[in-house]
């Protein structure tokens, strides 16, 4: 078996996003189709356990994948999250082990995660205004996330990346405030276009192209394009003149990056997804005790990664190509 994963379109795949839970302690309206499902503490029987997560990632790194991100739901709700990080840290082929979180529990866990071997964190934050944050998250506490950001910086989980989903008419007036966060702190603030990742009919009412971010940034200070390796991710990076941090633009619809997609996703119940926009999945559960068979399943997933030539460059037509059946928390954000 080859020590690198290259799909039929020549894209090298070296990045695994692995969900460890569907549960979340927030209920952001654009993320879940049913707020009533939020916060459930029940753990499904099919949820991958620590040893099984290790087996999946071990197979992936033996194929050449070197970057792993733990996602959810809210991964910090897993009582064994530190054990998961420690187990994965033992795989020396992993050069970048990160985690996506809403930051609510980072105040108490940031230093422990760093000690366990976590490299860095991405923190979801869609508003810097208490009332707006509470509205978007259906009751979240802004101060908890802000405290989590500070503790992550202190723990050395840098660069701390802030993910802000831009929502027309809801948080677009806060663009400048988010941009200014990068001026004096080692923060990468990434603006993300809203995507149809749950059962909602209001996509067109909420979608806003990221050109607005560039316009707002130019009003604050000269904007400089940041070239170089950013881990092969989808963001285009810029920096305000003399700023410490960076601004990232992630445009899955208006300026898709399918031609350079370098990732596969594993859901918390052990399904391998070749593409976020596709309903196709490869079931890994029957093969969790056999590394070689798991590796073959990864190769199978490469075969069904969609042809980037068939992806629309128009935002509305790209939205129509969305065939997913799961919410983002079910897939892994």
Phi, psi and omega in degrees: 000136182296152177267020173213149180255117177231125182279179186292349179256011175085009180273126176280127183254113183229012189230122180246125173255119188237118179278137180250354177193153171265343183293148178214152178261007170234168179222064180301130191297331183273352186263320183248140177281340182223103181302335181295340181277353185284143172081002179298132183265000180290140178251120182294148179300329184274002178298131179296131178270173187305311182297325181287322175300316178300317181297318180295312182292323178300316177298319181296315183288331176293339176271355177114359178285134187236352181240132181226132175238129176270131184226185177206207031029205177249103185299334182286354173284342177292120180296340181255023184298324179293324176295319179300314181297316180297316180299315182289328178298334180289346176274098189293345178290342180282118180264345183212107178246112186232177185211138176259132185212160172273358173083355185298330184251004183290335180306320182265343189248347186304310182293324179293321178295318179297318179295328180285344177119003178296140182277311186197175181228149166251129184242123179281126181208113187254356177203147175254008179252127186307311183293319181291319177301315181296322179292314182294320186268000184059051172113006181291161182251111184301320184300330180293316179292319179297321177294321178296323177297314181297316180295325178295319176297316181294327182279353178083020178276061189245156357288135173287126181253126178260124179257116180243114176281119183280124185236115183303129177078000183242309179228011181295335179288353181259005183306312182298321180297320178291319180300319183293342176298335184277350188291322187234008181228154179280066180240137169256110180265115184251123177267130186239132176294139176296135182236154179280076184255015173208179187280078180231146180257002188259023185305312183297334180283337185255340185289136178218121179298152185280002174303330180299325181295316179298319180298316181291321180297319182297337178284340184269313181194162175304140184253127184246130177290135180256111180270172176112182184278119176248032178084012178073016181279180186275350187283143167263127188253146177222166177220135170294144180306127179072011179278153179278315183264187183233163175247130179243144177241122179242112189240077183293343182252304187284337180211070188296161183237029183298331182292343179235024180299127184239023189228158168231156181237142173241127179281165184293343177259015169087027175255134180266121182253119179288335185209136180297327185273357184253152175270356182289138180217155175241123183281121181265345190302320181292352189239016187293343180260012183221102185300319183294321178291323176299318179297322178295325179292324175297318179295321176301319181296325178299324184296329183258012170294133186296153177290120181296339179292340181268005183269128181289143176265000177264131186304313185288322176290325177297319178301322180291340179279353181292120183242006184296150180249352182251156171284169181297323180293332177283330180277317187115109188285000000 
